[in-house]
Structure formats: C-alpha cells, structure tokens
Amino acid sequence: MSGIKLMNRTDTKFVTSAPLLCQLLELAHSQYFVQDIDGVRISPYYTAYFDTADYAMYTMHQNGHTGRQKVRIRSYVSSHLNFLEVKTKNNHGRTRKKRVAVEDFDPVNPRHDIVFRRQNEQFVAYDDFLRKHLMYAPDTLLELLENRFDRITLVNEARTERLTIDTNLRFHNLANDRRHDLTGLAIIELKRDGLVPSPILELLRQLRIKPHGFSKYCMGQAFTNPNLKTNRFKERLRSIERILAQAQ
C-alpha cells in the first residue's frame, strides 16, 4: 500500500446495496488484492468534519462550485492513526489531499471541542498547516458533523488504482444532535492516477452499478440538517433511499 498513495488523483464514486456489493466482490476476487492488517480486512473509520458557522464549504459544494474544499480529522481506528486533512477538488476534477498527523485524539470517545487556535505548540503546527492549504481562516472552523463506517480496500494487480468500499455508514450532527443511519448502503470509490484502464469498471457495468456522486460530509449534512439548502442533492438523496428500499 505504501507505493499506491494516489495523493493527486481522479475519483469516481458508485453507490449500491450490500447484496450487489457481495456479487461484485465475487466477480472481482481474481483481479484484486485486499488490504490485510494483522488478519483484519474490514477496518473501522471515524471522521470529524469542520466547516464555518455559515456552512461555506457545504454551500460551495451544494451550489456546484469548483475549487471547493473539505476539512476533516480522519481516524484509522484499528491502526491508532489520526490525520488532519484538507481535500481540494479543482476545476479539472482532480482531488488533491494534504494531511498532517494529529496527536492525542481519541476516535472512540471524541470530545467534540476542537478549535484551531494557536494555543500551544501542537496547535501552532495545525494552524500553519491549515493556513498553507486552506482558503478559510483556521479560527473560523467549527466541528459540525461526525461519521463512522467500515472500509474494505482493494488494489488491482497492476497497482495502478485503489478501490475503497465503505459500509455501515452512520452520521451524527454535532450542531443539533440528529443521527442518520445508512447501514445497508455501500459506497464504492475508484481512485486512480488519470484515466488508466480499470478492470472494475466492466464489472460495475455488468451489475448496472452506475457512477453516483456521494460526499459523506454533504450527504451527512443533507440527511441531518433540515435548515440547509439541498436542491442540488435531492435526486441523490432520493436515489439513496431507493437503493436502501430495494435491498430490504
């Protein structure tokens, strides 16, 4: 995995049900390797998302603007690794991710009180990182949403792409304490450098699993915050509900 970072990449997302995911894995098993960490192939993840008080990052995405950004703390729970990340999607559809390690963060019992001010040496480093890579002032960021999910990671035999498969997705809105559960849904993300050939695309076509935009931050807010504008996401929200209904 160390040689397949894909930090400057193109992403294509697909959304399907758990039963169709099982069929896809059966078809793909001879062409892909699965990440295995000490015998564990399904790993728990935790994410805390930050935005401004007026939800500027959400609004940029909802309005369809390019050059949009997301800020999060991503925790690889089993590996005890936490990173503060800035993701930027440019007007060519490429995603660039920058990150720095976060110390003293517990994803099992998060405190939800992180404020990015230069209060100590550790937060000076976070502030410098955010000012370098983020278009918003660090001290305007609020911790607004968290999610948990389980991830399977596949790599093709040519080592030119990574496929992440997320299931058991649960959201918790930290501003209003609303929760939303998307257990039964599978979010598949194909990550590759440029448009190199991908064996998974033909398998997805066989199963009629089509590309489907899915930002965990935006979908989480859309499902849990009724005060936000969701015009651009309404068809995606309806599609997700249909997939879940068909899987039952």
N, C-alpha and C positions, 0 to 999 in steps of 0.2 A: 504493500500500500504506500510505502514511503516514496515510491517513484511515480505515483499516479495522483499527484496533488490537484491538478487541474484548477489552479487558483485563478486563471484567466480563461474563461470557458463559455460555451453556449449551453444553455439548459433547455430541455424540453420536458414538460410535465404531462402526466397522464393520470386519470383518476378512474378507479374501478372498484368492484366489490371484492370481498375476501374470497368467495368461491371462484371468481375468474382469475384472481391472483394465483390461486393454487394451480389452476390449469396452465397459466403462464410459466410458473416455476417448473412444472413437469416438462414443458416443451424446451425450456432454456437450459436444463441442467447439464447437457453435454457440451455447451458452448461457453459456460461461465464458471468462474471460481467464486466461492462465497468467503467473505471475511470471517475468520475464526479466531477469537481471542480466548485462549485457555479453554477451548471447548464450547464457548458461547457464540452462537451465530445470530441471535436476536438480542440486540442491545437497547437498554432504556436510555432515552434522551430527555433532557429538560431544557426549556428555553424561556428566558425572560426578555420581553420586548420593551423598548423605550420609545417615546415619542414626545413631542412638545405638548403643551397644555391645549393647544388648538388643533392637535392631531395633524400637523403639517405633513408628516411622511405618509400617513394613511391617505390624506386628501390628494397628495401628488399622484399616488397610485390610482385612486378612485377616479380621478379626472383624466387618467391616461397619459400623464406627462412622462417623458423620457428623462434620463439623468436622475432618476429617483433613488432614494437610499433607505436602508433599514439598519437599525442599531439593535443589537441583542447581546445577551450573555448566553452562550451555548455550552451546555454541560454534557459531557460524555460520562454518564453516571457511574458505570461499572469501572471505567478507567481512572476516575477521580481527576479528570481534566476539565478545566473551565476556561473559556476564552471570551473576551470582549471583542465583538466583530462588527465591522462596518461593511455592508454589502452595497455596491453601486451598480446599477444597470444602466449602460449607456445607450445612446440612440442607435447603435448598431446591433442591439440585442445581446450584447456580451455582458456577462456578470463578472465583476472584479471584487474579490473579498480580501480584506485586510483584517488581521486579528492580533491580539496580544493576550498573553496568559493572565488569568485573574486568580489572585490568591485569596485564601480564607473565605471561600464561597461554598455554601452547603446546599446543593440542589434538592436534597431530601427534605430539609426543613428551611426553605428560604425565608429571609426576614422581610423582604419587600420594602426596604428602606434605603436603597442605594441612591445617592445623589452625587453627581460628578462635579465636585468642587475640590480645590487643591488643599484639602485639609491635612494631608500627610504625604510622605514620600511616595507611597503606593499610588495615591490618587493624583499626584502630580504627573506620574507616568501615564495614567489613563487620560488625564486632561490633555497632555501633549499629543498622545496618540489620536484622540478624537479631533483636536484642532487641526491636525495634519490631514486627516482623511474625511472629515465630516463637514458638510456645509451649514450645520446648525451649531450654535454655541452649546458646549457641553453642559453648562449650568442651567439650561432650559429643558433638559431631558427629565422625563418622569417615567417611572416603572409602571406600565399600564396593563400588560397582559402577560400571562404565562401559559405554557402548554407542556404536555408530556406526551410522548409517543414511543413506540418501539421500532427499531430500524434493522433491516437486513441490507447488507451492502454486497453487491456483485461486481466483479470485474471481468471483462471479456478476455478471451485467450490472447489477443494481440496487445492487451494492456493499453488500449487507446481510449477507453471510456470507463466510467464508473456508473453503476445503476444503484440508486438508493430506493428502498421500498419501506414506506412508513405506514404503520398500522396502529390501532388503538389510540387514536388522537383524541386528547381531551383538552379543553380550553377553560381557563379561569380568568375572568375580567377583574383586575385588581381595583378598578375605579368604582365598580358597582356590585361586585361580588357575584355576578352571574356566571353560570357554568354551562358548557355545552359539550356533549359527548358525541364523537363521530366514530365510535367503535363499529367495525363492520366495513369501513371505508379503507381503501388502500391508495396512497399517493405514491406514484412511481415517477422518479426523476432521472432522466438520462443526461449525464454530464460528460461532455467531450470537448476536446480542443478542435474548434472548427467543425466542419461537416464531414468528418471521416466516416467511412461505412460502418454501420451498426447492425449486428445480427438480430438485436432485439426488436428492431422496427418491423421486420416482416412478421415476427411472431405476434406483435401487438395488432398488426393489421388482420392477421388470421382470426384473432379473437374479437375484432371490431372494438378495440380499445383505442379511442381517439385522443389526440392532444387536448389538454384541458388545463387552462390556467388555474393555478392554485397557490396563492400566497398565504402561508399559515398565519402571518400577522393580520393581513386584511380580512381573510375569512373568519379568523377568530373574533376580530372586532365586529364584523358584519353580523355574526351569529349572536353576539352577546351584548352589543351596544345599540339599542333602538334609536338613539339620538343621532347616529351618524348617517350621512347620505350613502346609499348603496346602489344607486341607479346602474352603474357600470357592472356591478356584481350580481344583479338579480337573476340573470339567466344561469350563472354559475351556481348560485345558491339553489335554484330550482333543480338543476341537473344533479347536484349532490343529493338532494332529497329523493329524487327518482332512483338513483343508484342504490341508496340505502333501502328504499322500499322494495326494489326488485331482489335484493339479497336476502330478504326475510322469508 
